[in-house]
Amino acid sequence: MYKIKKIRKGYIVINTTTGRHAHFRSMFGCRCIIYYLTNNIEITNPYLQVSAERLKDKEKKGKYKNKRR
């Protein structure tokens, strides 16, 4: 369900079902977020909380539309 990719400045965790992703500096952070999400553990770290919200299975939001146009 989750895939880890190495990039130049860290790692990316990708949710393979939705295509959503989050960036991390270390492999440890990647493994932590995957462990927390798969085991439904409450996250106390603010950065990991935001990343978890990005990676969770939710309905995709509509595309951004410029209100001025």
Phi and psi in degrees as a GROMACS rama.xvg file:
@    title "Ramachandran Plot"
@    xaxis  label "Phi"
@    yaxis  label "Psi"
@TYPE xy
-120.895  146.341  TYR-2
-131.417  139.528  LYS-3
-109  129.894  ILE-4
-121.607  138.953  LYS-5
-85.4379  132.063  LYS-6
-124.325  179.195  ILE-7
-56.5351  -47.3146  ARG-8
-113.991  50.1478  LYS-9
131.217  -141.321  GLY-10
-138.706  159.177  TYR-11
-125.67  132.639  ILE-12
-101.957  125.759  VAL-13
-116.31  129.905  ILE-14
-81.2862  112.378  ASN-15
-71.1642  -20.1756  THR-16
-82.2484  -36.2468  THR-17
-105.341  -21.2718  THR-18
86.6344  -0.376016  GLY-19
-72.4856  154.515  ARG-20
-144.714  164.309  HIS-21
-144.404  149.185  ALA-22
-100.524  142.98  HIS-23
-139.392  153.047  PHE-24
-84.8777  -28.6972  ARG-25
-128.623  159.114  SER-26
-67.3214  -31.8669  MET-27
-60.5602  -43.8967  PHE-28
-61.5893  -39.6435  GLY-29
-62.3995  -46.5314  CYS-30
-67.0025  -36.3433  ARG-31
-62.7174  -49.4903  CYS-32
-64.6323  -38.3802  ILE-33
-66.057  -41.8978  ILE-34
-62.7724  -45.0857  TYR-35
-63.8368  -41.9819  TYR-36
-70.0887  -40.3647  LEU-37
-73.3885  -27.6179  THR-38
-103.571  6.98123  ASN-39
53.2605  47.1783  ASN-40
-93.0202  138.515  ILE-41
-70.3049  134.154  GLU-42
-101.588  132.5  ILE-43
-102.659  -21.6418  THR-44
-74.5782  125.326  ASN-45
-60.2062  -39.439  PRO-46
-65.9259  -42.6611  TYR-47
-68.0102  -30.9351  LEU-48
-63.3769  -44.6199  GLN-49
-66.4745  -41.3287  VAL-50
-64.0931  -39.1044  SER-51
-64.4792  -39.759  ALA-52
-63.0501  -36.6143  GLU-53
-67.7183  -36.3674  ARG-54
-86.6845  -19.2951  LEU-55
-64.4854  154.424  LYS-56
-74.8614  109.625  ASP-57
-138.67  167.096  LYS-58
-66.707  140.818  GLU-59
-69.976  138.571  LYS-60
-73.7371  156.189  LYS-61
-66.9972  159.86  GLY-62
-65.0877  151.562  LYS-63
-66.3552  134.549  TYR-64
-125.428  128.021  LYS-65
-70.0235  122.647  ASN-66
-75.0922  -18.849  LYS-67
-77.6318  -19.3431  ARG-68
